[in-house]
Amino acid sequence: MSLSRRGLLAAGGAVGALAATAAGSGGTATAAPVAGRGHGGGNGRGRVRTGFDRLAADGYALLKGQKVGVVTNPTGITSDVRHIVDVMHPDGRVDLTAVFGPEHGFRGTAQAGGSEGRYDDPATGLPVYDTYLKSGQPLADVFTASGVDTVVFDIQDAGARFYTYIWTLYDCMEAAALAGKRFVVLDRPNPVTGRAALGPVLDPAFATFVGRREIAQAHGMTVAELALLFDREFLDRPVDLRIVKMSGWRRSDFFDTTGLPWVPPSPNMPTPETALVYAGTCLFEGTNLSEGRGTTRPFELLGAEGIDHRWAAAANALDLPGVAFREAYFAPTFSKFQGKTVGGVQVHVHDRAAFDPVRTGIGLLVTAKRTWSGFAWRSDNWIDKLTGNTRVRTMIDAGAGTDEVVGAWEADLAAFRAVRKKYLQYH
């Protein structure tokens, strides 16, 4: 893919009404859990209600008297799979006047590295503004030109630092502060749980749209938690932030236990299983191997011409927790090795609670380099942008093993975990 202050949004009333009250110097609001059942189908549980579901159940009271613009994409859906823009537009209780599209676009028509541009949405007639690759004052100018008072963010994340929607969130928060707009984040689950932060922490010298600020490669947070962290740790100017929490979500929840419907947040994130491995295997974007784009299993299939059974054997010999590797052959329909049959591995996660995607990604890089003489990093050192430093690349080039590479970031990761802990909103 490609890119507040304190308060309380408390539950109250027989139907769990939401009431926003500012607290502290900047006015961040949070939402306490609301009693009641969610909807949706995963495992038949249906117990998680998203931030939007709770906002709507309260009659959009938080948005009353505001001209509202929404930053969203196809994942911004209700539990009965209607898009939130299509739900809000005809509802007289909310004055929705604009939509802001990220990478891949509001309706999701663009591939990786693309967007839909400025247009009027055929279904609603609403003006759609393009936020992709805009930040700072230029993005603030978009918010100003739209005429909105409040910018609402509702996009499903994938849990990895280089999944760019969280940097769209960051850029939009910064721009909203510059434009004097209120900012509301409607929370959704981290699909791979919120149990732990894993992997290297970004060195600011390597800041790009696949990593603006110093967070771990697998951050273990929801978008609302990240918004709080961004506001209080990173933004030069605090934004008038409100968050609307989910109810029923636990930090140990994988997406298929939430009862919520999955919509691919980008074309190469088709299932929650893709998200499970993505924080590690996306590192192969920084190499000359295919990361599985152009197959039905992106980021689970990895390979290149000339690779054979030796890579799977070497990867299995690492005895990484919760995962096994199958010798695999595939022919991508687009991207690297389009139309060519390549050899490699398929990643099979058999114990997702034990699985560590980042350690797995490092182990696969180490063994790919050792077993295939054609291994190379991308010439632009994109791997340094993805990992947020030069250490992973240089250590693997120097012959370091998986444990040695992983151990190199432990001090930085411990420091990030201490900061992260302050902003966690769920048990």
C-alpha positions as CSV (number, residue, x, y, z in Angstrom):
1,M,0.0,0.0,0.0
2,S,0.9,3.3,0.3
3,L,-0.3,8.0,3.8
4,S,-5.8,15.3,19.8
5,R,-6.4,16.3,23.2
6,R,-8.0,14.6,26.2
7,G,-11.6,13.9,27.1
8,L,-14.2,11.2,27.7
9,L,-17.0,9.8,25.6
10,A,-19.0,8.0,28.1
11,A,-21.8,5.5,27.8
12,G,-25.2,6.4,29.3
13,G,-28.9,5.9,28.9
14,A,-31.0,2.9,28.3
15,V,-29.6,2.4,24.8
16,G,-26.0,3.2,25.7
17,A,-26.1,6.8,24.4
18,L,-22.8,8.5,23.9
19,A,-22.0,11.9,25.4
20,A,-18.8,13.8,24.6
21,T,-17.2,15.8,27.3
22,A,-13.8,17.5,27.0
23,A,-11.2,17.0,29.7
24,G,-7.7,18.4,29.9
25,S,-6.2,21.0,27.6
26,G,-6.9,19.7,24.2
27,G,-10.3,18.0,24.1
28,T,-9.7,14.3,23.2
29,A,-12.7,12.2,23.8
30,T,-12.9,8.5,24.3
31,A,-15.9,6.2,24.4
32,A,-16.6,3.7,27.1
33,P,-18.1,0.3,26.1
34,V,-21.8,0.2,25.4
35,A,-23.9,-2.8,26.4
36,G,-25.7,-4.6,23.6
37,R,-25.1,-7.1,20.9
38,G,-23.2,-6.4,17.6
39,H,-24.1,-7.9,14.3
40,G,-22.3,-9.8,11.6
41,G,-21.3,-13.3,10.9
42,G,-17.8,-14.4,11.9
43,N,-18.1,-17.6,13.9
44,G,-21.7,-16.5,14.7
45,R,-20.5,-14.5,17.7
46,G,-21.3,-11.0,16.5
47,R,-20.3,-9.4,19.8
48,V,-18.0,-6.5,18.5
49,R,-19.6,-3.2,17.7
50,T,-17.4,-0.8,15.7
51,G,-17.0,2.9,16.5
52,F,-19.3,3.7,13.6
53,D,-22.0,1.2,14.9
54,R,-21.9,3.0,18.2
55,L,-21.9,6.5,16.7
56,A,-25.0,5.6,14.6
57,A,-26.8,4.0,17.5
58,D,-26.5,7.3,19.4
59,G,-28.0,9.2,16.5
60,Y,-24.7,10.9,15.5
61,A,-24.9,13.1,18.6
62,L,-21.2,13.6,18.5
63,L,-21.5,15.2,15.0
64,K,-24.6,17.4,15.7
65,G,-24.3,20.9,14.2
66,Q,-21.2,20.0,12.2
67,K,-20.5,19.8,8.5
68,V,-18.9,16.4,8.3
69,G,-16.3,15.0,5.9
70,V,-15.3,11.3,6.1
71,V,-11.9,9.8,5.3
72,T,-12.7,6.2,4.3
73,N,-12.5,3.4,1.8
74,P,-14.4,0.2,1.1
75,T,-13.7,-1.1,4.6
76,G,-15.9,1.7,6.1
77,I,-18.9,-0.6,6.4
78,T,-21.6,-1.3,8.9
79,S,-22.1,-4.7,10.5
80,D,-24.7,-5.5,7.8
81,V,-22.1,-4.5,5.0
82,R,-23.6,-1.2,4.0
83,H,-21.0,1.6,3.4
84,I,-21.1,4.2,6.1
85,V,-21.2,7.0,3.5
86,D,-24.3,5.4,1.9
87,V,-25.9,5.1,5.4
88,M,-25.1,8.6,6.6
89,H,-25.8,10.5,3.4
90,P,-29.6,10.2,3.5
91,D,-29.9,10.5,7.3
92,G,-31.1,13.9,8.4
93,R,-29.4,13.6,11.7
94,V,-25.9,14.1,10.2
95,D,-24.7,16.7,7.7
96,L,-22.3,14.8,5.5
97,T,-20.9,17.1,2.9
98,A,-17.6,15.5,1.7
99,V,-15.6,12.3,1.4
100,F,-11.8,12.0,1.4
101,G,-10.2,9.1,-0.4
102,P,-6.9,7.5,0.5
103,E,-4.6,5.2,-1.5
104,H,-6.7,2.8,-3.7
105,G,-9.6,5.4,-3.5
106,F,-12.8,5.8,-1.6
107,R,-14.6,3.1,-3.6
108,G,-11.4,1.1,-4.0
109,T,-11.0,1.2,-7.8
110,A,-7.2,1.9,-7.8
111,Q,-4.3,-0.6,-7.4
112,A,-1.3,-0.2,-5.1
113,G,0.3,3.2,-5.6
114,G,-2.8,4.8,-7.1
115,S,-5.9,6.8,-6.1
116,E,-9.1,7.9,-7.7
117,G,-8.5,11.7,-7.9
118,R,-11.1,14.4,-7.4
119,Y,-14.7,13.5,-8.6
120,D,-18.3,13.5,-7.5
121,D,-19.5,10.1,-6.2
122,P,-22.1,8.7,-8.5
123,A,-24.1,7.0,-5.7
124,T,-24.5,10.0,-3.4
125,G,-23.4,13.1,-5.5
126,L,-20.9,14.0,-2.7
127,P,-17.6,15.6,-3.7
128,V,-14.7,13.1,-3.2
129,Y,-11.3,14.7,-2.5
130,D,-8.0,12.8,-3.0
131,T,-5.7,12.6,0.1
132,Y,-3.2,10.2,-1.3
133,L,0.4,11.5,-1.1
134,K,-0.9,14.8,0.4
135,S,0.2,16.0,3.8
136,G,0.8,19.2,5.8
137,Q,-0.5,22.5,4.5
138,P,-1.6,21.1,1.1
139,L,-3.8,18.6,2.8
140,A,-5.0,21.2,5.2
141,D,-6.0,23.3,2.2
142,V,-8.1,20.4,0.9
143,F,-9.9,20.2,4.2
144,T,-10.4,24.0,4.2
145,A,-11.7,24.0,0.6
146,S,-14.2,21.2,1.4
147,G,-15.9,23.4,3.9
148,V,-16.2,20.7,6.6
149,D,-16.1,21.4,10.4
150,T,-15.3,17.9,11.4
151,V,-13.1,15.2,9.7
152,V,-14.1,11.6,10.5
153,F,-11.7,8.7,10.0
154,D,-13.0,5.2,9.5
155,I,-10.7,2.7,7.8
156,Q,-9.8,-0.9,8.6
157,D,-6.0,-1.3,9.4
158,A,-3.9,-4.4,8.9
159,G,-1.6,-4.0,12.0
160,A,1.7,-3.3,10.3
161,R,3.7,0.0,10.3
162,F,4.1,-0.1,6.6
163,Y,0.4,-0.4,5.8
164,T,-0.1,3.2,4.9
165,Y,-3.6,3.9,6.1
166,I,-2.3,4.7,9.6
167,W,-0.1,7.3,8.0
168,T,-3.1,8.7,6.1
169,L,-4.5,8.9,9.7
170,Y,-1.4,10.7,10.9
171,D,-1.3,13.1,7.9
172,C,-5.0,13.9,8.2
173,M,-4.7,14.6,11.9
174,E,-1.8,17.0,11.3
175,A,-3.7,18.7,8.5
176,A,-6.9,19.0,10.6
177,A,-4.9,20.7,13.3
178,L,-3.5,23.1,10.7
179,A,-6.9,23.8,9.3
180,G,-8.6,24.1,12.7
181,K,-10.9,21.1,12.1
182,R,-12.2,18.7,14.7
183,F,-11.1,15.1,14.1
184,V,-13.1,12.0,15.0
185,V,-11.7,8.5,14.8
186,L,-14.1,5.6,14.6
187,D,-12.3,2.5,15.9
188,R,-12.1,-0.9,14.3
189,P,-10.2,-4.1,15.4
190,N,-6.6,-4.7,14.8
191,P,-7.2,-7.9,12.8
192,V,-4.1,-9.7,14.1
193,T,-4.9,-8.9,17.8
194,G,-3.6,-6.1,20.0
195,R,-1.6,-8.3,22.3
196,A,2.0,-7.2,21.5
197,A,4.3,-4.9,19.6
198,L,6.9,-6.7,17.5
199,G,9.8,-5.9,15.3
200,P,12.2,-3.0,14.8
201,V,11.1,0.5,15.6
202,L,11.5,3.1,12.9
203,D,14.6,5.3,12.9
204,P,13.3,8.8,12.0
205,A,16.0,9.1,9.4
206,F,14.1,6.6,7.3
207,A,10.7,8.2,7.5
208,T,8.5,7.8,4.4
209,F,4.8,7.1,3.7
210,V,5.5,3.5,4.8
211,G,6.5,4.7,8.2
212,R,6.3,8.3,9.3
213,R,7.2,8.0,13.0
214,E,8.9,5.8,15.6
215,I,6.5,2.8,16.1
216,A,7.2,-0.9,15.9
217,Q,6.8,-2.9,12.7
218,A,3.8,-4.7,14.1
219,H,2.4,-2.1,16.4
220,G,-0.3,-4.1,18.2
221,M,-2.7,-1.2,18.4
222,T,-6.0,-0.1,17.0
223,V,-6.4,3.0,14.9
224,A,-7.9,5.0,17.8
225,E,-5.1,4.0,20.1
226,L,-2.6,5.1,17.4
227,A,-4.4,8.4,17.1
228,L,-4.0,9.1,20.8
229,L,-0.3,8.2,20.6
230,F,0.2,10.3,17.5
231,D,-1.5,13.3,19.1
232,R,0.4,13.2,22.4
233,E,3.8,11.9,21.2
234,F,4.4,13.1,17.7
235,L,2.2,16.0,16.4
236,D,3.8,19.4,16.7
237,R,0.3,21.0,17.0
238,P,-2.4,19.1,19.0
239,V,-5.6,18.4,17.1
240,D,-9.1,18.6,18.6
241,L,-9.5,14.8,18.7
242,R,-12.4,12.5,19.7
243,I,-12.3,8.7,19.5
244,V,-15.3,6.4,19.5
245,K,-14.2,3.1,20.8
246,M,-15.5,-0.3,19.9
247,S,-17.5,-2.4,22.4
248,G,-16.9,-6.1,22.9
249,W,-13.4,-6.2,21.5
250,R,-10.6,-7.9,23.4
251,R,-6.9,-7.5,22.8
252,S,-6.6,-11.3,22.1
253,D,-9.2,-11.2,19.4
254,F,-8.3,-12.3,15.9
255,F,-10.6,-10.8,13.2
256,D,-12.6,-14.0,12.6
257,T,-13.7,-14.0,16.3
258,T,-15.2,-10.6,16.2
259,G,-18.4,-11.4,14.2
260,L,-17.6,-8.5,11.8
261,P,-17.5,-8.9,8.0
262,W,-14.1,-8.6,6.4
263,V,-13.6,-6.3,3.4
264,P,-10.2,-6.3,1.7
265,P,-8.6,-3.0,2.8
266,S,-6.5,-3.1,-0.3
267,P,-6.4,-5.3,-3.4
268,N,-3.6,-7.5,-2.1
269,M,-5.1,-7.9,1.4
270,P,-7.9,-10.4,0.5
271,T,-8.3,-12.1,3.8
272,P,-7.5,-11.8,7.6
273,E,-5.0,-14.6,7.0
274,T,-3.1,-12.3,4.7
275,A,-2.9,-9.7,7.4
276,L,-1.6,-12.3,9.8
277,V,1.6,-12.8,7.8
278,Y,1.9,-9.4,6.3
279,A,3.9,-7.7,9.0
280,G,6.7,-10.1,8.2
281,T,6.5,-11.2,4.6
282,C,5.9,-7.7,3.2
283,L,9.6,-7.4,3.7
284,F,10.0,-9.3,0.5
285,E,8.9,-6.2,-1.3
286,G,12.4,-5.0,-0.6
287,T,14.0,-7.9,-2.5
288,N,14.0,-9.3,-6.0
289,L,11.7,-12.2,-4.9
290,S,7.9,-12.1,-5.6
291,E,5.9,-11.4,-2.5
292,G,3.0,-13.2,-4.0
293,R,1.3,-10.2,-5.7
294,G,-0.6,-11.5,-8.7
295,T,-1.6,-14.7,-7.0
296,T,-4.6,-15.7,-4.8
297,R,-2.3,-15.8,-1.8
298,P,-0.3,-12.6,-1.7
299,F,2.3,-12.5,1.1
300,E,1.7,-16.2,1.8
301,L,3.4,-17.3,-1.4
302,L,7.0,-16.1,-1.9
303,G,9.5,-17.0,-4.6
304,A,11.6,-16.4,-7.7
305,E,13.0,-18.2,-10.7
306,G,15.7,-20.6,-9.7
307,I,14.5,-21.3,-6.2
308,D,13.8,-24.9,-5.3
309,H,13.0,-27.2,-2.3
310,R,16.1,-26.1,-0.4
311,W,14.6,-22.9,0.8
312,A,11.5,-24.5,2.4
313,A,13.8,-27.1,4.0
314,A,16.1,-24.4,5.5
315,A,13.1,-22.3,6.7
316,N,11.6,-25.4,8.4
317,A,14.9,-26.1,10.0
318,L,14.6,-22.8,11.9
319,D,11.7,-24.4,13.9
320,L,9.9,-21.0,14.1
321,P,6.9,-21.0,16.4
322,G,3.4,-21.6,15.0
323,V,4.4,-21.9,11.3
324,A,5.6,-24.3,8.6
325,F,6.7,-23.9,5.1
326,R,5.7,-25.8,2.0
327,E,7.8,-26.0,-1.2
328,A,5.6,-24.2,-3.7
329,Y,5.5,-23.2,-7.4
330,F,3.3,-20.4,-8.8
331,A,3.0,-18.0,-11.8
332,P,2.0,-14.4,-10.8
333,T,-0.5,-12.8,-13.1
334,F,1.0,-9.3,-12.5
335,S,3.9,-7.7,-10.6
336,K,7.2,-9.5,-10.3
337,F,7.7,-12.5,-12.6
338,Q,4.4,-11.9,-14.3
339,G,3.4,-15.0,-16.4
340,K,6.5,-17.0,-15.3
341,T,6.6,-20.0,-13.1
342,V,8.7,-19.5,-10.0
343,G,9.7,-21.6,-7.1
344,G,9.5,-20.7,-3.4
345,V,7.5,-21.3,-0.3
346,Q,4.0,-21.1,1.0
347,V,3.7,-19.9,4.6
348,H,1.3,-22.1,6.6
349,V,0.4,-20.7,10.1
350,H,-0.8,-23.6,12.3
351,D,-0.8,-21.8,15.7
352,R,-1.5,-18.2,15.2
353,A,-1.3,-17.4,19.0
354,A,2.4,-18.6,18.9
355,F,3.2,-17.2,15.5
356,D,5.6,-14.2,15.3
357,P,5.2,-12.6,11.8
358,V,8.3,-10.4,12.1
359,R,10.7,-13.1,13.3
360,T,9.3,-15.3,10.5
361,G,9.9,-12.7,7.9
362,I,13.5,-12.3,9.1
363,G,14.0,-16.1,9.1
364,L,12.7,-16.3,5.5
365,L,15.1,-13.5,4.4
366,V,18.1,-15.2,6.1
367,T,17.3,-18.6,4.6
368,A,16.5,-17.2,1.1
369,K,19.8,-15.5,0.9
370,R,21.7,-18.6,2.1
371,T,20.0,-21.0,-0.2
372,W,19.5,-19.0,-3.4
373,S,22.5,-17.5,-5.1
374,G,20.3,-15.0,-7.0
375,F,19.0,-13.3,-3.9
376,A,19.3,-9.5,-4.0
377,W,17.9,-6.4,-2.3
378,R,16.0,-3.9,-4.4
379,S,18.5,-1.4,-5.8
380,D,16.8,1.5,-4.0
381,N,17.3,-0.3,-0.6
382,W,13.5,-0.3,-0.1
383,I,14.1,-2.9,2.6
384,D,15.5,-0.1,4.8
385,K,12.3,1.9,4.5
386,L,10.2,-1.1,5.4
387,T,12.3,-2.1,8.4
388,G,13.0,1.5,9.3
389,N,16.7,1.1,9.6
390,T,19.8,-0.3,7.8
391,R,20.5,-3.0,10.4
392,V,18.4,-5.7,9.0
393,R,19.9,-5.5,5.6
394,T,23.5,-5.0,6.7
395,M,23.3,-7.8,9.3
396,I,21.9,-10.3,6.9
397,D,24.5,-9.4,4.3
398,A,27.1,-9.9,7.0
399,G,25.8,-13.5,7.6
400,A,23.9,-12.9,10.9
401,G,21.3,-15.5,11.8
402,T,17.6,-14.9,12.7
403,D,18.1,-14.6,16.5
404,E,21.0,-12.2,16.1
405,V,19.0,-9.9,13.8
406,V,15.9,-10.0,16.0
407,G,18.0,-9.3,19.1
408,A,19.4,-6.1,17.6
409,W,16.1,-4.2,18.0
410,E,15.1,-5.4,21.5
411,A,16.1,-2.3,23.4
412,D,14.3,0.0,21.0
413,L,11.2,-2.2,21.0
414,A,11.1,-2.3,24.9
415,A,11.1,1.6,24.9
416,F,8.3,1.7,22.3
417,R,6.3,-0.8,24.3
418,A,6.5,1.4,27.4
419,V,5.2,4.4,25.4
420,R,2.5,2.3,23.7
421,K,1.1,1.0,27.0
422,K,-0.1,4.5,27.9
423,Y,-2.5,4.6,25.0
424,L,-4.1,1.2,25.1
425,Q,-7.9,1.4,25.5
426,Y,-9.0,-2.2,25.7
427,H,-8.3,-5.1,28.1
